[in-house]
Amino acid sequence: MSISKALQLSLFAIATIAYSLPAKSATNYPTPALAEYVYGCMKANGENRDSLQRCSCSIDVIASVISYDHYVAAETYKSMGMVPGENGALFRESAPAKTSITELKRAQAEADIRCF
């Protein structure tokens, strides 16, 4: 077998394996989380095609800045911090909460600059 024929068979085998694997998402954020963010963003910024593009861009930028686990933690701190009184104080005032929320705000600011 010639080197050219062996190279062709190797490339064919690699391509076959690559196409049989599931496609990897551009982000590690699950689709429902992406959809929920875009839906909420569009509700706040208008329900039109331009808003769809900008909101999709926004979550892509956020996903490029912080991991999904950090995103979930920050969103949890934010929502639990809205609980009034002492019950929500831990989620508003603890160092991990402040750090996590600051990280999310930084990612959102970057998204606003790039997308809006």
N, CA, C and O atoms as a Tinker XYZ file with bonds, in Angstrom:
   464  protein
     1  N      0.853000   -1.169000    0.000000    73     2
     2  CA     0.000000    0.000000    0.000000    64     1     3
     3  C      0.897000    1.229000    0.000000    63     2     4     5
     4  O      1.847000    1.315000    0.778000    81     3
     5  N      0.596000    2.165000   -0.863000    73     3     6
     6  CA     1.409000    3.371000   -0.943000    64     5     7
     7  C      1.094000    4.284000    0.237000    63     6     8     9
     8  O      0.063000    4.155000    0.898000    81     7
     9  N      2.020000    5.213000    0.479000    73     7    10
    10  CA     1.864000    6.162000    1.578000    64     9    11
    11  C      0.630000    7.030000    1.325000    63    10    12    13
    12  O     -0.113000    7.335000    2.258000    81    11
    13  N      0.410000    7.422000    0.090000    73    11    14
    14  CA    -0.740000    8.250000   -0.251000    64    13    15
    15  C     -2.052000    7.532000    0.072000    63    14    16    17
    16  O     -2.972000    8.121000    0.639000    81    15
    17  N     -2.122000    6.250000   -0.298000    73    15    18
    18  CA    -3.330000    5.464000   -0.034000    64    17    19
    19  C     -3.521000    5.283000    1.470000    63    18    20    21
    20  O     -4.648000    5.369000    1.956000    81    19
    21  N     -2.457000    5.036000    2.209000    73    19    22
    22  CA    -2.531000    4.878000    3.658000    64    21    23
    23  C     -2.966000    6.179000    4.317000    63    22    24    25
    24  O     -3.748000    6.165000    5.269000    81    23
    25  N     -2.465000    7.301000    3.817000    73    23    26
    26  CA    -2.844000    8.605000    4.349000    64    25    27
    27  C     -4.333000    8.853000    4.091000    63    26    28    29
    28  O     -5.041000    9.333000    4.977000    81    27
    29  N     -4.806000    8.533000    2.902000    73    27    30
    30  CA    -6.224000    8.711000    2.586000    64    29    31
    31  C     -7.104000    7.863000    3.495000    63    30    32    33
    32  O     -8.128000    8.339000    3.984000    81    31
    33  N     -6.712000    6.609000    3.725000    73    31    34
    34  CA    -7.492000    5.737000    4.605000    64    33    35
    35  C     -7.483000    6.252000    6.043000    63    34    36    37
    36  O     -8.499000    6.182000    6.734000    81    35
    37  N     -6.349000    6.765000    6.490000    73    35    38
    38  CA    -6.255000    7.324000    7.842000    64    37    39
    39  C     -7.157000    8.542000    7.995000    63    38    40    41
    40  O     -7.867000    8.675000    8.992000    81    39
    41  N     -7.127000    9.431000    7.005000    73    39    42
    42  CA    -7.975000   10.616000    7.049000    64    41    43
    43  C     -9.451000   10.241000    7.014000    63    42    44    45
    44  O    -10.270000   10.845000    7.706000    81    43
    45  N     -9.783000    9.241000    6.204000    73    43    46
    46  CA   -11.162000    8.770000    6.137000    64    45    47
    47  C    -11.603000    8.211000    7.490000    63    46    48    49
    48  O    -12.715000    8.484000    7.942000    81    47
    49  N    -10.744000    7.440000    8.129000    73    47    50
    50  CA   -11.065000    6.857000    9.437000    64    49    51
    51  C    -11.258000    7.948000   10.486000    63    50    52    53
    52  O    -12.185000    7.875000   11.293000    81    51
    53  N    -10.393000    8.951000   10.481000    73    51    54
    54  CA   -10.509000   10.057000   11.434000    64    53    55
    55  C    -11.805000   10.823000   11.198000    63    54    56    57
    56  O    -12.504000   11.170000   12.151000    81    55
    57  N    -12.128000   11.088000    9.940000    73    55    58
    58  CA   -13.357000   11.812000    9.617000    64    57    59
    59  C    -14.582000   11.017000   10.039000    63    58    60    61
    60  O    -15.543000   11.588000   10.556000    81    59
    61  N    -14.560000    9.714000    9.826000    73    59    62
    62  CA   -15.679000    8.863000   10.216000    64    61    63
    63  C    -15.890000    8.904000   11.721000    63    62    64    65
    64  O    -17.023000    9.006000   12.191000    81    63
    65  N    -14.815000    8.824000   12.467000    73    63    66
    66  CA   -14.911000    8.884000   13.929000    64    65    67
    67  C    -15.419000   10.253000   14.370000    63    66    68    69
    68  O    -16.290000   10.347000   15.235000    81    67
    69  N    -14.878000   11.303000   13.781000    73    67    70
    70  CA   -15.272000   12.659000   14.169000    64    69    71
    71  C    -16.751000   12.909000   13.906000    63    70    72    73
    72  O    -17.425000   13.526000   14.732000    81    71
    73  N    -17.263000   12.449000   12.786000    73    71    74
    74  CA   -18.674000   12.674000   12.466000    64    73    75
    75  C    -19.600000   11.788000   13.282000    63    74    76    77
    76  O    -20.786000   12.094000   13.404000    81    75
    77  N    -19.089000   10.701000   13.842000    73    75    78
    78  CA   -19.947000    9.834000   14.639000    64    77    79
    79  C    -20.060000   10.302000   16.085000    63    78    80    81
    80  O    -20.946000    9.857000   16.813000    81    79
    81  N    -19.165000   11.200000   16.506000    73    79    82
    82  CA   -19.232000   11.740000   17.862000    64    81    83
    83  C    -20.297000   12.831000   17.929000    63    82    84    85
    84  O    -20.550000   13.524000   16.943000    81    83
    85  N    -20.919000   12.977000   19.102000    73    83    86
    86  CA   -21.892000   14.060000   19.208000    64    85    87
    87  C    -21.199000   15.405000   19.108000    63    86    88    89
    88  O    -20.062000   15.561000   19.553000    81    87
    89  N    -21.879000   16.367000   18.529000    73    87    90
    90  CA   -21.300000   17.700000   18.383000    64    89    91
    91  C    -21.181000   18.354000   19.745000    63    90    92    93
    92  O    -22.066000   18.213000   20.590000    81    91
    93  N    -20.087000   19.068000   19.958000    73    91    94
    94  CA   -19.900000   19.780000   21.208000    64    93    95
    95  C    -20.479000   21.173000   21.071000    63    94    96    97
    96  O    -20.332000   21.833000   20.042000    81    95
    97  N    -21.127000   21.596000   22.114000    73    95    98
    98  CA   -21.697000   22.927000   22.135000    64    97    99
    99  C    -20.587000   23.952000   22.233000    63    98   100   101
   100  O    -19.506000   23.663000   22.747000    81    99
   101  N    -20.856000   25.148000   21.741000    73    99   102
   102  CA   -19.878000   26.219000   21.830000    64   101   103
   103  C    -19.709000   26.663000   23.275000    63   102   104   105
   104  O    -18.730000   27.330000   23.609000    81   103
   105  N    -20.633000   26.307000   24.111000    73   103   106
   106  CA   -20.599000   26.700000   25.506000    64   105   107
   107  C    -20.984000   25.510000   26.374000    63   106   108   109
   108  O    -21.614000   24.560000   25.909000    81   107
   109  N    -20.601000   25.576000   27.621000    73   107   110
   110  CA   -20.979000   24.489000   28.507000    64   109   111
   111  C    -22.259000   24.817000   29.275000    63   110   112   113
   112  O    -22.620000   24.102000   30.210000    81   111
   113  N    -22.940000   25.882000   28.893000    73   111   114
   114  CA   -24.209000   26.234000   29.511000    64   113   115
   115  C    -25.297000   25.367000   28.879000    63   114   116   117
   116  O    -25.335000   25.235000   27.656000    81   115
   117  N    -26.180000   24.773000   29.680000    73   115   118
   118  CA   -27.259000   23.973000   29.100000    64   117   119
   119  C    -28.243000   24.846000   28.318000    63   118   120   121
   120  O    -28.428000   26.021000   28.636000    81   119
   121  N    -28.852000   24.282000   27.325000    73   119   122
   122  CA   -29.770000   25.013000   26.462000    64   121   123
   123  C    -30.897000   25.700000   27.239000    63   122   124   125
   124  O    -31.212000   26.850000   26.934000    81   123
   125  N    -31.521000   25.044000   28.234000    73   123   126
   126  CA   -32.578000   25.747000   28.970000    64   125   127
   127  C    -32.073000   27.014000   29.683000    63   126   128   129
   128  O    -32.803000   28.002000   29.771000    81   127
   129  N    -30.859000   26.990000   30.179000    73   127   130
   130  CA   -30.295000   28.176000   30.839000    64   129   131
   131  C    -30.079000   29.295000   29.823000    63   130   132   133
   132  O    -30.352000   30.460000   30.114000    81   131
   133  N    -29.597000   28.951000   28.645000    73   131   134
   134  CA   -29.413000   29.942000   27.587000    64   133   135
   135  C    -30.754000   30.542000   27.181000    63   134   136   137
   136  O    -30.888000   31.758000   27.048000    81   135
   137  N    -31.747000   29.673000   26.985000    73   135   138
   138  CA   -33.070000   30.136000   26.565000    64   137   139
   139  C    -33.704000   31.020000   27.633000    63   138   140   141
   140  O    -34.311000   32.044000   27.317000    81   139
   141  N    -33.565000   30.630000   28.885000    73   139   142
   142  CA   -34.148000   31.418000   29.974000    64   141   143
   143  C    -33.517000   32.810000   30.029000    63   142   144   145
   144  O    -34.219000   33.805000   30.214000    81   143
   145  N    -32.202000   32.881000   29.871000    73   143   146
   146  CA   -31.526000   34.174000   29.892000    64   145   147
   147  C    -32.007000   35.041000   28.719000    63   146   148   149
   148  O    -32.355000   36.207000   28.907000    81   147
   149  N    -32.023000   34.474000   27.530000    73   147   150
   150  CA   -32.430000   35.234000   26.343000    64   149   151
   151  C    -33.883000   35.683000   26.477000    63   150   152   153
   152  O    -34.210000   36.815000   26.123000    81   151
   153  N    -34.747000   34.825000   26.976000    73   151   154
   154  CA   -36.158000   35.181000   27.166000    64   153   155
   155  C    -36.296000   36.366000   28.121000    63   154   156   157
   156  O    -36.995000   37.333000   27.818000    81   155
   157  N    -35.629000   36.291000   29.272000    73   155   158
   158  CA   -35.682000   37.382000   30.245000    64   157   159
   159  C    -35.085000   38.665000   29.705000    63   158   160   161
   160  O    -35.618000   39.751000   29.933000    81   159
   161  N    -33.988000   38.542000   28.995000    73   159   162
   162  CA   -33.336000   39.701000   28.388000    64   161   163
   163  C    -34.256000   40.360000   27.367000    63   162   164   165
   164  O    -34.359000   41.586000   27.315000    81   163
   165  N    -34.922000   39.545000   26.557000    73   163   166
   166  CA   -35.828000   40.096000   25.552000    64   165   167
   167  C    -37.046000   40.753000   26.197000    63   166   168   169
   168  O    -37.531000   41.765000   25.692000    81   167
   169  N    -37.541000   40.211000   27.283000    73   167   170
   170  CA   -38.658000   40.827000   27.997000    64   169   171
   171  C    -38.265000   42.217000   28.490000    63   170   172   173
   172  O    -39.087000   43.133000   28.504000    81   171
   173  N    -37.003000   42.366000   28.895000    73   171   174
   174  CA   -36.525000   43.640000   29.423000    64   173   175
   175  C    -36.123000   44.626000   28.333000    63   174   176   177
   176  O    -36.147000   45.837000   28.556000    81   175
   177  N    -35.755000   44.123000   27.157000    73   175   178
   178  CA   -35.183000   44.986000   26.121000    64   177   179
   179  C    -35.986000   45.055000   24.833000    63   178   180   181
   180  O    -35.537000   45.654000   23.855000    81   179
   181  N    -37.149000   44.461000   24.819000    73   179   182
   182  CA   -37.973000   44.479000   23.610000    64   181   183
   183  C    -38.006000   43.116000   22.953000    63   182   184   185
   184  O    -37.004000   42.401000   22.919000    81   183
   185  N    -39.140000   42.773000   22.444000    73   183   186
   186  CA   -39.323000   41.460000   21.838000    64   185   187
   187  C    -39.284000   41.583000   20.321000    63   186   188   189
   188  O    -40.313000   41.495000   19.650000    81   187
   189  N    -38.086000   41.786000   19.793000    73   187   190
   190  CA   -37.911000   41.914000   18.348000    64   189   191
   191  C    -36.620000   41.209000   17.935000    63   190   192   193
   192  O    -35.873000   40.711000   18.777000    81   191
   193  N    -36.377000   41.177000   16.660000    73   191   194
   194  CA   -35.216000   40.457000   16.113000    64   193   195
   195  C    -33.896000   41.047000   16.614000    63   194   196   197
   196  O    -32.968000   40.306000   16.937000    81   195
   197  N    -33.814000   42.361000   16.678000    73   195   198
   198  CA   -32.595000   43.014000   17.152000    64   197   199
   199  C    -32.309000   42.626000   18.598000    63   198   200   201
   200  O    -31.165000   42.349000   18.961000    81   199
   201  N    -33.334000   42.608000   19.403000    73   199   202
   202  CA   -33.186000   42.227000   20.807000    64   201   203
   203  C    -32.747000   40.764000   20.927000    63   202   204   205
   204  O    -31.909000   40.431000   21.766000    81   203
   205  N    -33.306000   39.908000   20.102000    73   203   206
   206  CA   -32.909000   38.504000   20.096000    64   205   207
   207  C    -31.411000   38.378000   19.822000    63   206   208   209
   208  O    -30.713000   37.644000   20.521000    81   207
   209  N    -30.919000   39.085000   18.818000    73   207   210
   210  CA   -29.501000   39.036000   18.464000    64   209   211
   211  C    -28.632000   39.544000   19.614000    63   210   212   213
   212  O    -27.630000   38.923000   19.967000    81   211
   213  N    -29.025000   40.672000   20.192000    73   211   214
   214  CA   -28.237000   41.279000   21.268000    64   213   215
   215  C    -28.249000   40.415000   22.526000    63   214   216   217
   216  O    -27.219000   40.258000   23.181000    81   215
   217  N    -29.389000   39.864000   22.859000    73   215   218
   218  CA   -29.490000   39.032000   24.062000    64   217   219
   219  C    -28.734000   37.710000   23.891000    63   218   220   221
   220  O    -28.114000   37.217000   24.833000    81   219
   221  N    -28.791000   37.147000   22.694000    73   219   222
   222  CA   -28.020000   35.927000   22.417000    64   221   223
   223  C    -26.532000   36.213000   22.516000    63   222   224   225
   224  O    -25.775000   35.421000   23.078000    81   223
   225  N    -26.122000   37.332000   21.977000    73   223   226
   226  CA   -24.722000   37.755000   22.068000    64   225   227
   227  C    -24.331000   37.908000   23.536000    63   226   228   229
   228  O    -23.248000   37.489000   23.945000    81   227
   229  N    -25.213000   38.507000   24.314000    73   227   230
   230  CA   -24.932000   38.782000   25.716000    64   229   231
   231  C    -24.642000   37.509000   26.506000    63   230   232   233
   232  O    -23.660000   37.456000   27.246000    81   231
   233  N    -25.473000   36.493000   26.362000    73   231   234
   234  CA   -25.243000   35.260000   27.119000    64   233   235
   235  C    -24.002000   34.540000   26.604000    63   234   236   237
   236  O    -23.318000   33.868000   27.375000    81   235
   237  N    -23.703000   34.670000   25.328000    73   235   238
   238  CA   -22.472000   34.078000   24.799000    64   237   239
   239  C    -21.244000   34.730000   25.422000    63   238   240   241
   240  O    -20.273000   34.048000   25.752000    81   239
   241  N    -21.286000   36.043000   25.583000    73   239   242
   242  CA   -20.165000   36.752000   26.208000    64   241   243
   243  C    -20.049000   36.346000   27.673000    63   242   244   245
   244  O    -18.952000   36.073000   28.160000    81   243
   245  N    -21.170000   36.305000   28.371000    73   243   246
   246  CA   -21.137000   35.897000   29.777000    64   245   247
   247  C    -20.553000   34.498000   29.908000    63   246   248   249
   248  O    -19.737000   34.240000   30.793000    81   247
   249  N    -20.972000   33.595000   29.028000    73   247   250
   250  CA   -20.466000   32.221000   29.059000    64   249   251
   251  C    -18.971000   32.155000   28.762000    63   250   252   253
   252  O    -18.285000   31.242000   29.222000    81   251
   253  N    -18.471000   33.110000   28.003000    73   251   254
   254  CA   -17.033000   33.113000   27.708000    64   253   255
   255  C    -16.214000   33.680000   28.873000    63   254   256   257
   256  O    -15.006000   33.459000   28.955000    81   255
   257  N    -16.883000   34.411000   29.770000    73   255   258
   258  CA   -16.182000   35.047000   30.884000    64   257   259
   259  C    -16.232000   34.199000   32.154000    63   258   260   261
   260  O    -15.227000   34.068000   32.853000    81   259
   261  N    -17.407000   33.620000   32.455000    73   259   262
   262  CA   -17.528000   32.817000   33.680000    64   261   263
   263  C    -18.109000   31.446000   33.355000    63   262   264   265
   264  O    -18.875000   31.284000   32.405000    81   263
   265  N    -17.729000   30.478000   34.160000    73   263   266
   266  CA   -18.228000   29.119000   33.958000    64   265   267
   267  C    -19.695000   29.031000   34.351000    63   266   268   269
   268  O    -20.219000   29.901000   35.046000    81   267
   269  N    -20.338000   27.987000   33.903000    73   267   270
   270  CA   -21.748000   27.803000   34.225000    64   269   271
   271  C    -21.947000   27.649000   35.728000    63   270   272   273
   272  O    -22.906000   28.184000   36.283000    81   271
   273  N    -21.058000   26.929000   36.385000    73   271   274
   274  CA   -21.174000   26.746000   37.830000    64   273   275
   275  C    -21.118000   28.090000   38.561000    63   274   276   277
   276  O    -21.872000   28.314000   39.508000    81   275
   277  N    -20.235000   28.972000   38.128000    73   275   278
   278  CA   -20.145000   30.300000   38.748000    64   277   279
   279  C    -21.391000   31.124000   38.435000    63   278   280   281
   280  O    -21.872000   31.879000   39.280000    81   279
   281  N    -21.903000   30.977000   37.233000    73   279   282
   282  CA   -23.129000   31.682000   36.838000    64   281   283
   283  C    -24.291000   31.254000   37.726000    63   282   284   285
   284  O    -25.036000   32.097000   38.227000    81   283
   285  N    -24.446000   29.949000   37.922000    73   283   286
   286  CA   -25.532000   29.429000   38.756000    64   285   287
   287  C    -25.378000   29.925000   40.193000    63   286   288   289
   288  O    -26.356000   30.339000   40.815000    81   287
   289  N    -24.170000   29.885000   40.714000    73   287   290
   290  CA   -23.936000   30.349000   42.084000    64   289   291
   291  C    -24.313000   31.819000   42.229000    63   290   292   293
   292  O    -24.992000   32.192000   43.186000    81   291
   293  N    -23.883000   32.646000   41.300000    73   291   294
   294  CA   -24.178000   34.080000   41.374000    64   293   295
   295  C    -25.672000   34.342000   41.267000    63   294   296   297
   296  O    -26.215000   35.153000   42.017000    81   295
   297  N    -26.340000   33.665000   40.344000    73   295   298
   298  CA   -27.784000   33.840000   40.202000    64   297   299
   299  C    -28.514000   33.376000   41.463000    63   298   300   301
   300  O    -29.509000   33.979000   41.864000    81   299
   301  N    -28.025000   32.320000   42.076000    73   299   302
   302  CA   -28.631000   31.831000   43.318000    64   301   303
   303  C    -28.448000   32.845000   44.438000    63   302   304   305
   304  O    -29.396000   33.152000   45.162000    81   303
   305  N    -27.231000   33.366000   44.584000    73   303   306
   306  CA   -26.993000   34.399000   45.597000    64   305   307
   307  C    -27.890000   35.603000   45.365000    63   306   308   309
   308  O    -28.455000   36.155000   46.310000    81   307
   309  N    -28.022000   36.014000   44.095000    73   307   310
   310  CA   -28.867000   37.179000   43.789000    64   309   311
   311  C    -30.317000   36.925000   44.165000    63   310   312   313
   312  O    -30.938000   37.761000   44.822000    81   311
   313  N    -30.861000   35.796000   43.762000    73   311   314
   314  CA   -32.279000   35.544000   44.031000    64   313   315
   315  C    -32.532000   35.301000   45.517000    63   314   316   317
   316  O    -33.532000   35.774000   46.056000    81   315
   317  N    -31.652000   34.581000   46.177000    73   315   318
   318  CA   -31.838000   34.336000   47.611000    64   317   319
   319  C    -31.568000   35.597000   48.425000    63   318   320   321
   320  O    -32.102000   35.752000   49.524000    81   319
   321  N    -30.753000   36.489000   47.900000    73   319   322
   322  CA   -30.488000   37.748000   48.585000    64   321   323
   323  C    -31.694000   38.669000   48.613000    63   322   324   325
   324  O    -31.726000   39.618000   49.397000    81   323
   325  N    -32.679000   38.411000   47.778000    73   323   326
   326  CA   -33.897000   39.220000   47.763000    64   325   327
   327  C    -34.840000   38.862000   48.907000    63   326   328   329
   328  O    -35.784000   39.600000   49.189000    81   327
   329  N    -34.587000   37.733000   49.565000    73   327   330
   330  CA   -35.407000   37.350000   50.708000    64   329   331
   331  C    -35.186000   38.391000   51.801000    63   330   332   333
   332  O    -34.044000   38.658000   52.174000    81   331
   333  N    -36.249000   38.975000   52.314000    73   331   334
   334  CA   -36.075000   40.046000   53.292000    64   333   335
   335  C    -35.564000   39.548000   54.654000    63   334   336   337
   336  O    -35.745000   38.389000   55.028000    81   335
   337  N    -34.935000   40.451000   55.358000    73   335   338
   338  CA   -34.508000   40.184000   56.730000    64   337   339
   339  C    -33.274000   39.317000   56.833000    63   338   340   341
   340  O    -32.453000   39.226000   55.920000    81   339
   341  N    -33.183000   38.681000   57.995000    73   339   342
   342  CA   -31.997000   37.871000   58.289000    64   341   343
   343  C    -31.878000   36.649000   57.390000    63   342   344   345
   344  O    -30.769000   36.180000   57.135000    81   343
   345  N    -32.990000   36.132000   56.909000    73   343   346
   346  CA   -32.941000   34.944000   56.058000    64   345   347
   347  C    -32.150000   35.185000   54.775000    63   346   348   349
   348  O    -31.474000   34.281000   54.285000    81   347
   349  N    -32.229000   36.379000   54.237000    73   347   350
   350  CA   -31.504000   36.688000   53.010000    64   349   351
   351  C    -30.152000   37.331000   53.243000    63   350   352   353
   352  O    -29.379000   37.513000   52.303000    81   351
   353  N    -29.858000   37.680000   54.498000    73   351   354
   354  CA   -28.615000   38.394000   54.802000    64   353   355
   355  C    -27.376000   37.598000   54.402000    63   354   356   357
   356  O    -26.425000   38.165000   53.863000    81   355
   357  N    -27.378000   36.313000   54.654000    73   355   358
   358  CA   -26.230000   35.475000   54.305000    64   357   359
   359  C    -25.946000   35.532000   52.813000    63   358   360   361
   360  O    -24.789000   35.511000   52.394000    81   359
   361  N    -27.000000   35.604000   52.016000    73   359   362
   362  CA   -26.854000   35.622000   50.568000    64   361   363
   363  C    -26.523000   37.015000   50.024000    63   362   364   365
   364  O    -26.121000   37.156000   48.869000    81   363
   365  N    -26.692000   38.026000   50.853000    73   363   366
   366  CA   -26.361000   39.392000   50.440000    64   365   367
   367  C    -25.000000   39.834000   50.951000    63   366   368   369
   368  O    -24.284000   40.566000   50.268000    81   367
   369  N    -24.643000   39.389000   52.151000    73   367   370
   370  CA   -23.517000   39.995000   52.853000    64   369   371
   371  C    -22.283000   39.116000   53.003000    63   370   372   373
   372  O    -21.229000   39.621000   53.390000    81   371
   373  N    -22.369000   37.832000   52.715000    73   371   374
   374  CA   -21.194000   36.971000   52.882000    64   373   375
   375  C    -20.159000   37.263000   51.800000    63   374   376   377
   376  O    -20.493000   37.722000   50.708000    81   375
   377  N    -18.903000   36.990000   52.123000    73   375   378
   378  CA   -17.815000   37.219000   51.163000    64   377   379
   379  C    -17.996000   36.395000   49.880000    63   378   380   381
   380  O    -17.817000   36.934000   48.788000    81   379
   381  N    -18.348000   35.098000   49.981000    73   379   382
   382  CA   -18.547000   34.333000   48.739000    64   381   383
   383  C    -19.673000   34.906000   47.872000    63   382   384   385
   384  O    -19.572000   34.925000   46.646000    81   383
   385  N    -20.737000   35.369000   48.516000    73   383   386
   386  CA   -21.851000   35.944000   47.756000    64   385   387
   387  C    -21.407000   37.206000   47.042000    63   386   388   389
   388  O    -21.689000   37.381000   45.856000    81   387
   389  N    -20.725000   38.078000   47.743000    73   387   390
   390  CA   -20.269000   39.329000   47.143000    64   389   391
   391  C    -19.307000   39.068000   45.991000    63   390   392   393
   392  O    -19.397000   39.706000   44.943000    81   391
   393  N    -18.386000   38.128000   46.190000    73   391   394
   394  CA   -17.415000   37.793000   45.147000    64   393   395
   395  C    -18.118000   37.235000   43.909000    63   394   396   397
   396  O    -17.818000   37.626000   42.781000    81   395
   397  N    -19.041000   36.333000   44.136000    73   395   398
   398  CA   -19.758000   35.691000   43.040000    64   397   399
   399  C    -20.609000   36.694000   42.261000    63   398   400   401
   400  O    -20.608000   36.688000   41.030000    81   399
   401  N    -21.323000   37.543000   42.970000    73   399   402
   402  CA   -22.169000   38.534000   42.316000    64   401   403
   403  C    -21.331000   39.561000   41.573000    63   402   404   405
   404  O    -21.712000   40.004000   40.490000    81   403
   405  N    -20.195000   39.943000   42.142000    73   403   406
   406  CA   -19.291000   40.880000   41.470000    64   405   407
   407  C    -18.763000   40.280000   40.168000    63   406   408   409
   408  O    -18.668000   40.970000   39.153000    81   407
   409  N    -18.425000   39.006000   40.205000    73   407   410
   410  CA   -17.945000   38.316000   39.000000    64   409   411
   411  C    -19.018000   38.312000   37.913000    63   410   412   413
   412  O    -18.721000   38.542000   36.741000    81   411
   413  N    -20.264000   38.049000   38.305000    73   411   414
   414  CA   -21.359000   38.053000   37.336000    64   413   415
   415  C    -21.599000   39.460000   36.786000    63   414   416   417
   416  O    -21.824000   39.626000   35.588000    81   415
   417  N    -21.554000   40.460000   37.645000    73   415   418
   418  CA   -21.752000   41.845000   37.185000    64   417   419
   419  C    -20.662000   42.258000   36.204000    63   418   420   421
   420  O    -20.929000   42.969000   35.235000    81   419
   421  N    -19.437000   41.813000   36.456000    73   419   422
   422  CA   -18.327000   42.104000   35.540000    64   421   423
   423  C    -18.578000   41.460000   34.180000    63   422   424   425
   424  O    -18.347000   42.082000   33.143000    81   423
   425  N    -19.049000   40.217000   34.185000    73   423   426
   426  CA   -19.361000   39.520000   32.929000    64   425   427
   427  C    -20.515000   40.202000   32.204000    63   426   428   429
   428  O    -20.488000   40.331000   30.980000    81   427
   429  N    -21.524000   40.638000   32.948000    73   427   430
   430  CA   -22.655000   41.327000   32.333000    64   429   431
   431  C    -22.246000   42.675000   31.761000    63   430   432   433
   432  O    -22.744000   43.089000   30.715000    81   431
   433  N    -21.344000   43.356000   32.443000    73   431   434
   434  CA   -20.848000   44.647000   31.923000    64   433   435
   435  C    -20.090000   44.439000   30.619000    63   434   436   437
   436  O    -20.241000   45.215000   29.675000    81   435
   437  N    -19.283000   43.401000   30.571000    73   435   438
   438  CA   -18.560000   43.070000   29.338000    64   437   439
   439  C    -19.547000   42.756000   28.220000    63   438   440   441
   440  O    -19.356000   43.179000   27.080000    81   439
   441  N    -20.596000   42.019000   28.545000    73   439   442
   442  CA   -21.622000   41.681000   27.551000    64   441   443
   443  C    -22.344000   42.923000   27.072000    63   442   444   445
   444  O    -22.642000   43.044000   25.884000    81   443
   445  N    -22.632000   43.847000   27.975000    73   443   446
   446  CA   -23.296000   45.090000   27.577000    64   445   447
   447  C    -22.422000   45.900000   26.617000    63   446   448   449
   448  O    -22.916000   46.463000   25.640000    81   447
   449  N    -21.139000   45.951000   26.900000    73   447   450
   450  CA   -20.216000   46.709000   26.038000    64   449   451
   451  C    -20.150000   46.081000   24.651000    63   450   452   453
   452  O    -20.195000   46.786000   23.643000    81   451
   453  N    -20.043000   44.771000   24.603000    73   451   454
   454  CA   -19.886000   44.086000   23.311000    64   453   455
   455  C    -21.178000   43.976000   22.511000    63   454   456   457
   456  O    -21.149000   43.999000   21.281000    81   455
   457  N    -22.311000   43.856000   23.198000    73   455   458
   458  CA   -23.552000   43.492000   22.495000    64   457   459
   459  C    -24.594000   44.607000   22.412000    63   458   460   461
   460  O    -25.436000   44.601000   21.515000    81   459
   461  N    -24.544000   45.546000   23.325000    73   459   462
   462  CA   -25.589000   46.575000   23.348000    64   461   463
   463  C    -24.969000   47.905000   23.104000    63   462   464
   464  O    -25.669000   48.918000   23.081000    81   463
